[in-house]
Amino acid sequence: MSRQFQLYLTPEDVEALVSTLRSQLDILLIRSWSERPYPVPVKSPIRNDALMLKKGAVRVDCYITRSMESDIRMRFIRAQSRWSVESESEAIEFQGCEFDGKVLVRGRFYYQNDLLVDGAIVPKRRDFLIWADKVFRLAKKSLRRSKALDAYVGRHAEKWKLEGGRFAWTVNLRRGPIYEGE
């Protein structure tokens, strides 16, 4: 099983959320990939390389964990010649929120709460599950829930949208952004 929620955050909202999490919980941000078989800490979850939007867009791409002693599992991706953090890790995936000033693409918080061990599904360690639940609760409490979007929205994203910005739930490479409500 897994837990997740969708969100719309501008870069300012991302930094504010990370600051809130850091001030109240024990968190460490790690890059989603590494050149070596171990995780790499990062100061900010924001990256300057667009995936779906045109050049100049920023996006969120990291994992949130408690510490370097957490059970972080890495897998070598031969085609990319690098290591990737696996979803089986004791970490919360923080991805998306690609933003180019005109479009804000939906992001998410996600983690698996169980593992496949010798063919059986077993829950992850209890202390990780308790910590991850605290992170989810604090993140949600720090944002506004939008029933219409089925997502949580940051204060700066709400203001930006009121000023004419558009939320997209995904981007199709041929068609471009697919906006909420389409």
ROSERO-467635 format. One record per residue: residue number from 1; residue in three letters; x, y, z of N, C-alpha, C, O in turn. Coordinates in Angstrom, 3 decimals. Example, Ala and Ser with C-alpha at 12.3 -4.5 7.8 and 13.67 -1.06 7.14 Angstrom:
! ROSERO-467635
GUMI   pos   code       n_xx       n_yy       n_zz      ca_xx      ca_yy      ca_zz       c_xx       c_yy       c_zz       o_xx       o_yy       o_zz
GUMI     1    ALA     13.190     -5.690      7.800     12.300     -4.500      7.800     13.200     -3.300      7.800     14.236     -3.319      8.465
GUMI     2    SER     12.850     -2.250      7.080     13.670     -1.060      7.140     12.900      0.030      7.870     13.409      1.138      8.039
//
This chain:
! ROSERO-467635
GUMI   pos   code       n_xx       n_yy       n_zz      ca_xx      ca_yy      ca_zz       c_xx       c_yy       c_zz       o_xx       o_yy       o_zz
GUMI     1    MET      0.837     -1.183      0.000      0.000      0.000      0.000      0.880      1.243      0.000      2.100      1.178      0.152
GUMI     2    SER      0.223      2.355     -0.174      0.956      3.616     -0.167      0.047      4.723      0.319     -1.168      4.560      0.425
GUMI     3    ARG      0.661      5.846      0.610     -0.072      7.061      0.979      0.448      8.176      0.104      1.637      8.238     -0.207
GUMI     4    GLN     -0.453      9.055     -0.291     -0.040     10.200     -1.091     -1.080     11.298     -1.020     -2.234     11.070     -0.656
GUMI     5    PHE     -0.643     12.497     -1.379     -1.574     13.583     -1.638     -0.950     14.493     -2.687      0.271     14.598     -2.808
GUMI     6    GLN     -1.832     15.147     -3.442     -1.424     16.036     -4.535     -1.300     17.450     -3.995     -1.952     17.815     -3.016
GUMI     7    LEU     -0.442     18.255     -4.652     -0.286     19.637     -4.213      0.119     20.561     -5.356      0.691     20.141     -6.361
GUMI     8    TYR     -0.199     21.820     -5.161      0.196     22.897     -6.062      0.986     23.898     -5.236      0.440     24.583     -4.371
GUMI     9    LEU      2.282     23.969     -5.520      3.167     24.865     -4.773      4.080     25.619     -5.723      4.700     25.020     -6.602
GUMI    10    THR      4.163     26.935     -5.549      5.176     27.712     -6.261      6.514     27.475     -5.553      6.534     26.900     -4.464
GUMI    11    PRO      7.621     27.903     -6.145      8.902     27.751     -5.444      8.912     28.386     -4.053      9.522     27.841     -3.133
GUMI    12    GLU      8.244     29.533     -3.888      8.165     30.168     -2.562      7.417     29.280     -1.569      7.800     29.173     -0.404
GUMI    13    ASP      6.343     28.642     -2.047      5.576     27.732     -1.195      6.412     26.505     -0.814      6.356     26.034      0.322
GUMI    14    VAL      7.182     25.999     -1.771      8.033     24.835     -1.512      9.015     25.157     -0.397      9.148     24.393      0.559
GUMI    15    GLU      9.705     26.289     -0.518     10.701     26.670      0.495     10.034     26.920      1.849     10.590     26.565      2.888
GUMI    16    ALA      8.852     27.525      1.841      8.132     27.758      3.104      7.730     26.433      3.750      7.856     26.278      4.965
GUMI    17    LEU      7.255     25.492      2.966      6.860     24.190      3.500      8.067     23.454      4.078      7.990     22.905      5.178
GUMI    18    VAL      9.177     23.439      3.347     10.387     22.772      3.845     10.864     23.436      5.137     11.281     22.751      6.070
GUMI    19    SER     10.804     24.750      5.190     11.203     25.472      6.398     10.317     25.083      7.589     10.818     24.873      8.693
GUMI    20    THR      9.023     24.989      7.365      8.093     24.569      8.422      8.410     23.158      8.884      8.473     22.898     10.085
GUMI    21    LEU      8.610     22.246      7.944      8.925     20.859      8.308     10.228     20.789      9.102     10.312     20.084     10.107
GUMI    22    ARG     11.244     21.524      8.643     12.540     21.517      9.341     12.435     22.099     10.752     13.123     21.645     11.667
GUMI    23    SER     11.580     23.094     10.924     11.482     23.746     12.230     10.761     22.886     13.269     10.968     23.062     14.470
GUMI    24    GLN      9.918     21.956     12.814      9.108     21.194     13.759      9.384     19.687     13.778      8.971     18.987     14.703
GUMI    25    LEU     10.076     19.201     12.765     10.342     17.758     12.680     11.792     17.511     12.282     12.482     18.394     11.772
GUMI    26    ASP     12.222     16.299     12.529     13.550     15.867     12.120     13.464     15.416     10.661     12.987     14.317     10.378
GUMI    27    ILE     13.929     16.271      9.726     13.892     15.879      8.317     15.242     16.155      7.658     16.013     17.016      8.084
GUMI    28    LEU     15.485     15.395      6.614     16.658     15.555      5.758     16.179     15.392      4.329     15.430     14.462      4.030
GUMI    29    LEU     16.600     16.282      3.441     16.267     16.159      2.025     17.403     15.433      1.329     18.573     15.745      1.551
GUMI    30    ILE     17.060     14.465      0.487     18.069     13.780     -0.316     17.673     13.835     -1.781     16.489     13.832     -2.120
GUMI    31    ARG     18.671     13.884     -2.639     18.450     13.900     -4.087     17.851     12.554     -4.505     18.131     11.532     -3.879
GUMI    32    SER     17.048     12.548     -5.538     16.389     11.317     -5.989     17.351     10.372     -6.698     17.008      9.218     -6.953
GUMI    33    TRP     18.531     10.842     -7.014     19.525     10.012     -7.698     20.921     10.348     -7.167     21.127     11.356     -6.492
GUMI    34    SER     21.853      9.483     -7.490     23.226      9.673     -7.043     24.178      9.006     -8.030     23.807      8.060     -8.724
GUMI    35    GLU     25.392      9.506     -8.084     26.419      8.872     -8.920     27.039      7.667     -8.211     27.771      6.891     -8.824
GUMI    36    ARG     26.747      7.515     -6.934     27.265      6.420     -6.108     26.074      5.692     -5.461     24.960      6.215     -5.478
GUMI    37    PRO     26.289      4.514     -4.899     25.172      3.752     -4.331     24.732      4.202     -2.939     24.356      3.370     -2.114
GUMI    38    TYR     24.772      5.483     -2.674     24.301      6.011     -1.401     23.647      7.369     -1.631     23.966      8.052     -2.604
GUMI    39    PRO     22.730      7.769     -0.741     21.985      9.021     -0.942     22.852     10.261     -0.776     23.861     10.252     -0.071
GUMI    40    VAL     22.426     11.332     -1.448     23.136     12.613     -1.411     22.209     13.672     -0.811     21.158     13.960     -1.383
GUMI    41    PRO     22.584     14.260      0.340     21.754     15.324      0.928     21.736     16.571      0.034     22.713     16.869     -0.653
GUMI    42    VAL     20.609     17.291      0.057     20.475     18.564     -0.660     19.858     19.587      0.285     19.129     19.228      1.210
GUMI    43    LYS     20.153     20.858      0.050     19.595     21.924      0.886     18.174     22.282      0.459     17.316     22.569      1.293
GUMI    44    SER     17.940     22.259     -0.853     16.644     22.652     -1.396     16.107     21.548     -2.302     16.878     20.879     -2.990
GUMI    45    PRO     14.790     21.357     -2.303     14.197     20.360     -3.199     14.020     20.871     -4.634     13.648     20.101     -5.519
GUMI    46    ILE     14.280     22.148     -4.867     14.018     22.760     -6.170     15.180     22.533     -7.118     16.343     22.749     -6.776
GUMI    47    ARG     14.828     22.086     -8.332     15.827     21.864     -9.387     15.508     22.786    -10.558     14.352     23.140    -10.792
GUMI    48    ASN     16.537     23.162    -11.275     16.381     24.091    -12.398     16.326     23.401    -13.758     16.616     24.029    -14.776
GUMI    49    ASP     15.966     22.137    -13.791     15.876     21.437    -15.074     14.442     20.997    -15.322     13.891     20.180    -14.584
GUMI    50    ALA     13.859     21.542    -16.351     12.465     21.253    -16.679     12.329     19.837    -17.223     13.213     19.345    -17.925
GUMI    51    LEU     11.232     19.195    -16.900     10.912     17.886    -17.473      9.786     18.022    -18.488      9.862     17.468    -19.585
GUMI    52    MET      8.737     18.761    -18.119      7.537     18.822    -18.950      7.328     20.175    -19.617      6.789     20.249    -20.721
GUMI    53    LEU      7.743     21.221    -18.964      7.539     22.561    -19.509      8.801     23.019    -20.238      9.824     22.334    -20.232
GUMI    54    LYS      8.709     24.174    -20.855      9.862     24.669    -21.605     11.033     24.994    -20.689     10.901     25.011    -19.465
GUMI    55    LYS     12.162     25.247    -21.296     13.340     25.616    -20.515     13.035     26.835    -19.652     12.211     27.681    -19.998
GUMI    56    GLY     13.714     26.893    -18.539     13.498     27.998    -17.610     12.561     27.631    -16.471     12.451     28.372    -15.494
GUMI    57    ALA     11.884     26.491    -16.590     10.988     26.053    -15.521     11.800     25.418    -14.398     12.888     24.887    -14.622
GUMI    58    VAL     11.259     25.483    -13.202     11.846     24.806    -12.047     10.871     23.726    -11.595      9.683     23.765    -11.917
GUMI    59    ARG     11.396     22.764    -10.845     10.550     21.686    -10.345     11.097     21.167     -9.032     12.231     21.459     -8.653
GUMI    60    VAL     10.268     20.388     -8.341     10.667     19.745     -7.097     11.060     18.311     -7.419     10.359     17.615     -8.153
GUMI    61    ASP     12.186     17.876     -6.865     12.638     16.505     -7.086     13.555     16.090     -5.949     14.762     16.323     -5.999
GUMI    62    CYS     12.976     15.470     -4.919     13.789     14.985     -3.810     12.996     13.960     -3.010     11.831     13.684     -3.296
GUMI    63    TYR     13.648     13.416     -2.017     13.005     12.576     -1.022     13.227     13.226      0.332     14.257     13.856      0.573
GUMI    64    ILE     12.252     13.066      1.207     12.355     13.556      2.576     12.524     12.332      3.469     11.735     11.390      3.399
GUMI    65    THR     13.546     12.352      4.297     13.799     11.255      5.209     14.175     11.817      6.572     14.322     13.029      6.727
GUMI    66    ARG     14.330     10.951      7.549     14.681     11.408      8.903     16.158     11.697      9.028     16.553     12.724      9.580
GUMI    67    SER     16.968     10.801      8.522     18.416     10.962      8.666     19.118     10.032      7.696     18.483      9.216      7.028
GUMI    68    MET     20.430     10.163      7.623     21.209      9.290      6.742     21.199      7.850      7.256     21.590      6.940      6.525
GUMI    69    GLU     20.760      7.625      8.498     20.693      6.271      9.038     19.385      5.568      8.668     19.215      4.386      8.968
GUMI    70    SER     18.476      6.269      8.031     17.225      5.648      7.591     17.541      4.573      6.551     18.602      4.590      5.927
GUMI    71    ASP     16.618      3.651      6.378     16.791      2.583      5.394     16.501      3.145      3.998     15.361      3.140      3.534
GUMI    72    ILE     17.556      3.627      3.343     17.437      4.175      1.989     17.978      3.142      1.016     19.142      2.749      1.099
GUMI    73    ARG     17.140      2.711      0.106     17.523      1.679     -0.863     17.782      2.315     -2.220     16.981      3.104     -2.720
GUMI    74    MET     18.902      1.959     -2.797     19.326      2.517     -4.081     19.366      1.401     -5.124     19.699      0.257     -4.814
GUMI    75    ARG     19.021      1.752     -6.364     19.058      0.799     -7.479     19.809      1.441     -8.630     19.578      2.606     -8.953
GUMI    76    PHE     20.707      0.687     -9.252     21.484      1.218    -10.374     20.629      1.208    -11.639     20.039      0.188    -11.994
GUMI    77    ILE     20.572      2.357    -12.314     19.857      2.506    -13.582     20.918      2.545    -14.684     21.538      3.581    -14.924
GUMI    78    ARG     21.115      1.440    -15.329     22.201      1.314    -16.317     22.086      2.337    -17.450     23.092      2.923    -17.852
GUMI    79    ALA     20.874      2.560    -17.970     20.682      3.486    -19.097     21.090      4.917    -18.744     21.460      5.691    -19.626
GUMI    80    GLN     21.023      5.272    -17.452     21.379      6.626    -17.022     22.729      6.665    -16.324     23.216      7.741    -15.977
GUMI    81    SER     23.333      5.510    -16.117     24.622      5.390    -15.424     24.609      6.092    -14.071     25.542      6.814    -13.720
GUMI    82    ARG     23.540      5.868    -13.324     23.446      6.440    -11.984     22.519      5.609    -11.113     21.805      4.727    -11.591
GUMI    83    TRP     22.550      5.917     -9.819     21.753      5.226     -8.827     20.495      6.032     -8.536     20.511      7.262     -8.576
GUMI    84    SER     19.409      5.333     -8.245     18.125      5.976     -7.970     17.590      5.506     -6.615     17.724      4.334     -6.262
GUMI    85    VAL     16.987      6.425     -5.861     16.335      6.063     -4.602     15.089      5.259     -4.944     14.292      5.667     -5.790
GUMI    86    GLU     14.927      4.133     -4.294     13.787      3.255     -4.527     12.613      3.626     -3.622     12.805      4.133     -2.517
GUMI    87    SER     11.413      3.373     -4.098     10.224      3.698     -3.304     10.095      2.819     -2.065      9.311      3.133     -1.169
GUMI    88    GLU     10.843      1.734     -1.997     10.850      0.888     -0.795     11.614      1.539      0.355     11.576      1.042      1.481
GUMI    89    SER     12.297      2.632      0.085     13.087      3.327      1.102     12.197      3.927      2.183     11.002      4.138      1.979
GUMI    90    GLU     12.802      4.196      3.336     12.107      4.909      4.409     12.225      6.402      4.105     12.988      7.132      4.738
GUMI    91    ALA     11.444      6.824      3.117     11.509      8.204      2.651     10.196      8.580      1.979      9.456      7.723      1.496
GUMI    92    ILE      9.927      9.874      1.957      8.742     10.425      1.303      9.189     11.096      0.011     10.051     11.974      0.018
GUMI    93    GLU      8.601     10.677     -1.079      8.899     11.278     -2.374      8.208     12.638     -2.443      7.015     12.745     -2.161
GUMI    94    PHE      8.956     13.673     -2.817      8.422     15.027     -2.987      8.773     15.421     -4.412      9.910     15.801     -4.690
GUMI    95    GLN      7.798     15.332     -5.319      8.038     15.499     -6.750      7.030     16.447     -7.377      5.948     16.675     -6.836
GUMI    96    GLY      7.405     16.997     -8.532      6.483     17.767     -9.357      6.558     19.259     -9.129      7.642     19.825     -8.985
GUMI    97    CYS      5.397     19.892     -9.097      5.284     21.342     -8.907      6.147     22.094     -9.922      6.756     23.114     -9.599
GUMI    98    GLU      6.192     21.578    -11.153      6.970     22.253    -12.194      6.299     23.603    -12.490      5.078     23.694    -12.619
GUMI    99    PHE      7.129     24.638    -12.593      6.614     26.002    -12.662      7.468     26.839    -13.606      8.691     26.886    -13.476
GUMI   100    ASP      6.806     27.505    -14.566      7.535     28.370    -15.498      7.055     29.821    -15.470      7.431     30.611    -16.336
GUMI   101    GLY      6.234     30.177    -14.490      5.694     31.530    -14.392      4.332     31.663    -15.033      3.594     32.596    -14.716
GUMI   102    LYS      3.970     30.733    -15.947      2.671     30.757    -16.611      1.818     29.559    -16.240      0.590     29.638    -16.206
GUMI   103    VAL      2.491     28.439    -15.959      1.810     27.185    -15.639      2.445     26.592    -14.388      3.663     26.631    -14.214
GUMI   104    LEU      1.596     26.039    -13.515      2.065     25.304    -12.346      1.491     23.894    -12.441      0.276     23.704    -12.390
GUMI   105    VAL      2.380     22.904    -12.579      1.969     21.512    -12.724      1.886     20.864    -11.340      2.733     21.092    -10.477
GUMI   106    ARG      0.879     20.077    -11.160      0.619     19.398     -9.886      1.817     18.550     -9.446      2.491     17.931    -10.270
GUMI   107    GLY      2.064     18.533     -8.142      3.100     17.700     -7.556      2.487     16.739     -6.556      1.266     16.657     -6.422
GUMI   108    ARG      3.354     16.005     -5.850      2.821     15.086     -4.851      3.824     14.758     -3.761      5.038     14.864     -3.939
GUMI   109    PHE      3.267     14.353     -2.622      3.974     13.708     -1.513      3.533     12.241     -1.595      2.343     11.965     -1.750
GUMI   110    TYR      4.474     11.303     -1.494      4.135      9.885     -1.652      5.109      9.016     -0.871      6.305      9.305     -0.820
GUMI   111    TYR      4.597      7.956     -0.265      5.471      6.917      0.270      4.737      5.586      0.330      3.514      5.527      0.460
GUMI   112    GLN      5.522      4.523      0.233      4.989      3.186      0.432      5.060      2.888      1.922      6.056      3.199      2.574
GUMI   113    ASN      4.009      2.288      2.460      4.033      1.968      3.877      4.270      0.482      4.144      4.169      0.026      5.283
GUMI   114    ASP      4.585     -0.267      3.090      4.934     -1.668      3.278      6.001     -2.081      2.270      6.350     -1.330      1.359
GUMI   115    LEU      6.508     -3.299      2.461      7.584     -3.847      1.633      7.241     -5.265      1.227      6.433     -5.924      1.883
GUMI   116    LEU      7.846     -5.737      0.154      7.740     -7.130     -0.232      9.014     -7.817      0.251     10.103     -7.519     -0.241
GUMI   117    VAL      8.886     -8.733      1.211     10.025     -9.441      1.777      9.783    -10.940      1.630      8.840    -11.483      2.204
GUMI   118    ASP     10.643    -11.603      0.856     10.511    -13.052      0.632      9.106    -13.439      0.193      8.561    -14.443      0.653
GUMI   119    GLY      8.526    -12.650     -0.689      7.209    -12.946     -1.233      6.038    -12.537     -0.362      4.885    -12.744     -0.741
GUMI   120    ALA      6.316    -11.954      0.808      5.237    -11.523      1.705      5.256    -10.005      1.856      6.316     -9.379      1.862
GUMI   121    ILE      4.068     -9.432      1.976      3.961     -7.992      2.195      4.029     -7.736      3.695      3.230     -8.272      4.462
GUMI   122    VAL      4.988     -6.913      4.104      5.154     -6.572      5.523      5.220     -5.058      5.668      5.735     -4.373      4.785
GUMI   123    PRO      4.706     -4.532      6.770      4.765     -3.083      6.964      6.207     -2.619      7.187      7.046     -3.365      7.692
GUMI   124    LYS      6.468     -1.379      6.803      7.760     -0.775      7.121      7.851     -0.590      8.630      6.866     -0.763      9.347
GUMI   125    ARG      9.028     -0.241      9.096      9.230     -0.077     10.539      8.252      0.949     11.118      7.962      1.979     10.509
GUMI   126    ARG      7.759      0.630     12.311      6.753      1.472     12.982      7.248      2.898     13.189      6.475      3.837     12.999
GUMI   127    ASP      8.511      3.096     13.572      8.996      4.457     13.816      9.002      5.282     12.530      8.758      6.488     12.574
GUMI   128    PHE      9.280      4.648     11.378      9.194      5.373     10.103      7.750      5.762      9.820      7.480      6.904      9.450
GUMI   129    LEU      6.822      4.829      9.987      5.409      5.105      9.689      4.854      6.220     10.568      4.084      7.055     10.095
GUMI   130    ILE      5.236      6.239     11.837      4.790      7.306     12.749      5.379      8.645     12.295      4.665      9.647     12.237
GUMI   131    TRP      6.672      8.667     11.974      7.326      9.895     11.515      6.687     10.387     10.211      6.380     11.572     10.086
GUMI   132    ALA      6.481      9.482      9.232      5.908      9.867      7.934      4.506     10.445      8.118      4.138     11.407      7.443
GUMI   133    ASP      3.723      9.865      9.028      2.393     10.390      9.308      2.473     11.812      9.868      1.656     12.662      9.514
GUMI   134    LYS      3.447     12.074     10.735      3.636     13.431     11.275      3.998     14.416     10.162      3.503     15.543     10.143
GUMI   135    VAL      4.859     13.992      9.239      5.241     14.859      8.115      4.009     15.176      7.263      3.783     16.331      6.902
GUMI   136    PHE      3.221     14.160      6.945      2.015     14.376      6.146      1.056     15.333      6.852      0.546     16.269      6.237
GUMI   137    ARG      0.810     15.098      8.149     -0.132     15.951      8.887      0.337     17.403      8.926     -0.459     18.316      8.706
GUMI   138    LEU      1.630     17.625      9.205      2.148     18.986      9.271      2.117     19.657      7.898      1.772     20.833      7.789
GUMI   139    ALA      2.474     18.913      6.857      2.438     19.487      5.500      1.009     19.898      5.141      0.788     21.004      4.647
GUMI   140    LYS      0.061     19.032      5.380     -1.333     19.340      5.057     -1.849     20.520      5.878     -2.576     21.373      5.368
GUMI   141    LYS     -1.465     20.558      7.150     -1.894     21.652      8.029     -1.327     22.996      7.552     -1.937     24.041      7.781
GUMI   142    SER     -0.176     22.973      6.898      0.499     24.185      6.431     -0.064     24.705      5.114      0.270     25.812      4.692
GUMI   143    LEU     -0.915     23.917      4.461     -1.462     24.271      3.151     -2.986     24.327      3.239     -3.578     23.927      4.241
GUMI   144    ARG     -3.610     24.829      2.172     -5.075     24.873      2.123     -5.582     23.718      1.262     -5.092     23.498      0.155
GUMI   145    ARG     -6.549     22.997      1.771     -7.136     21.877      1.029     -8.158     22.413      0.044     -9.052     23.171      0.423
GUMI   146    SER     -8.032     22.024     -1.221     -9.010     22.372     -2.249     -9.762     21.109     -2.642     -9.190     20.203     -3.248
GUMI   147    LYS    -11.042     21.049     -2.297    -11.854     19.892     -2.686    -12.020     19.842     -4.194    -12.002     18.764     -4.788
GUMI   148    ALA    -12.179     21.000     -4.812    -12.372     21.055     -6.261    -11.168     20.476     -7.014    -11.333     19.815     -8.039
GUMI   149    LEU     -9.975     20.723     -6.509     -8.756     20.228     -7.154     -8.315     18.867     -6.615     -7.454     18.211     -7.200
GUMI   150    ASP     -8.910     18.450     -5.501     -8.471     17.257     -4.779     -6.960     17.344     -4.526     -6.205     16.407     -4.787
GUMI   151    ALA     -6.554     18.510     -4.006     -5.135     18.775     -3.777     -4.986     19.829     -2.686     -5.949     20.493     -2.303
GUMI   152    TYR     -3.763     19.963     -2.199     -3.417     21.005     -1.236     -2.684     22.102     -1.990     -1.881     21.832     -2.884
GUMI   153    VAL     -2.978     23.365     -1.609     -2.469     24.511     -2.360     -1.740     25.462     -1.413     -2.214     25.758     -0.316
GUMI   154    GLY     -0.584     25.929     -1.861      0.194     26.883     -1.086     -0.358     28.300     -1.219     -1.058     28.621     -2.179
GUMI   155    ARG     -0.031     29.135     -0.244     -0.513     30.522     -0.213     -0.079     31.309     -1.459     -0.888     32.026     -2.047
GUMI   156    HIS      1.189     31.178     -1.862      1.685     31.902     -3.035      1.047     31.368     -4.320      0.783     32.136     -5.245
GUMI   157    ALA      0.800     30.060     -4.383      0.155     29.476     -5.560     -1.274     29.988     -5.703     -1.724     30.277     -6.812
GUMI   158    GLU     -1.989     30.100     -4.581     -3.355     30.638     -4.626     -3.363     32.069     -5.148     -4.172     32.423     -6.005
GUMI   159    LYS     -2.453     32.887     -4.622     -2.373     34.290     -5.048     -2.017     34.379     -6.524     -2.614     35.157     -7.269
GUMI   160    TRP     -1.037     33.578     -6.947     -0.594     33.562     -8.342     -1.745     33.169     -9.265     -1.908     33.754    -10.335
GUMI   161    LYS     -2.549     32.173     -8.854     -3.687     31.736     -9.668     -4.733     32.840     -9.769     -5.308     33.048    -10.838
GUMI   162    LEU     -4.988     33.550     -8.672     -5.953     34.651     -8.700     -5.508     35.771     -9.645     -6.333     36.516    -10.174
GUMI   163    GLU     -4.201     35.876     -9.844     -3.649     36.902    -10.739     -3.539     36.418    -12.180     -2.940     37.099    -13.013
GUMI   164    GLY     -4.115     35.240    -12.489     -4.141     34.765    -13.875     -3.324     33.517    -14.159     -3.330     33.028    -15.289
GUMI   165    GLY     -2.624     32.989    -13.169     -1.861     31.757    -13.378     -2.786     30.568    -13.576     -3.958     30.618    -13.206
GUMI   166    ARG     -2.254     29.493    -14.165     -3.073     28.310    -14.430     -2.436     27.063    -13.843     -1.231     26.841    -13.963
GUMI   167    PHE     -3.282     26.247    -13.198     -2.853     24.964    -12.652     -3.078     23.883    -13.712     -4.138     23.827    -14.336
GUMI   168    ALA     -2.077     23.032    -13.905     -2.199     21.898    -14.821     -1.995     20.613    -14.035     -1.122     20.549    -13.170
GUMI   169    TRP     -2.782     19.599    -14.322     -2.594     18.347    -13.600     -1.532     17.488    -14.266     -0.986     16.585    -13.631
GUMI   170    THR     -1.228     17.752    -15.538     -0.126     17.082    -16.228      0.216     17.867    -17.485     -0.433     18.859    -17.815
GUMI   171    VAL      1.252     17.398    -18.179      1.644     17.991    -19.454      1.823     16.865    -20.460      2.564     15.912    -20.219
GUMI   172    ASN      1.140     16.985    -21.578      1.285     16.050    -22.680      2.329     16.626    -23.612      2.234     17.791    -24.000
GUMI   173    LEU      3.325     15.835    -23.981      4.423     16.369    -24.792      3.954     16.956    -26.119      4.544     17.926    -26.595
GUMI   174    ARG      2.903     16.393    -26.735      2.395     16.947    -28.002      1.419     18.094    -27.790      1.486     19.110    -28.481
GUMI   175    ARG      0.519     17.930    -26.839     -0.545     18.904    -26.626     -0.153     20.051    -25.711     -0.678     21.158    -25.829
GUMI   176    GLY      0.773     19.781    -24.800      1.150     20.781    -23.815      0.402     20.555    -22.506     -0.056     19.444    -22.240
GUMI   177    PRO      0.273     21.601    -21.682     -0.386     21.450    -20.386     -1.859     21.044    -20.520     -2.576     21.526    -21.397
GUMI   178    ILE     -2.284     20.156    -19.637     -3.698     19.802    -19.529     -4.151     20.429    -18.217     -3.785     19.977    -17.133
GUMI   179    TYR     -4.947     21.471    -18.340     -5.308     22.282    -17.180     -6.404     21.634    -16.353     -7.199     20.843    -16.859
GUMI   180    GLU     -6.433     21.981    -15.080     -7.483     21.513    -14.193     -8.836     21.926    -14.776     -9.010     23.049    -15.249
GUMI   181    GLY     -9.771     21.008    -14.730    -11.116     21.297    -15.231    -11.321     20.974    -16.687    -12.442     21.086    -17.182
GUMI   182    GLU    -10.275     20.573    -17.399    -10.449     20.214    -18.825    -10.832     18.764    -18.981    -11.018     18.292    -20.102
//
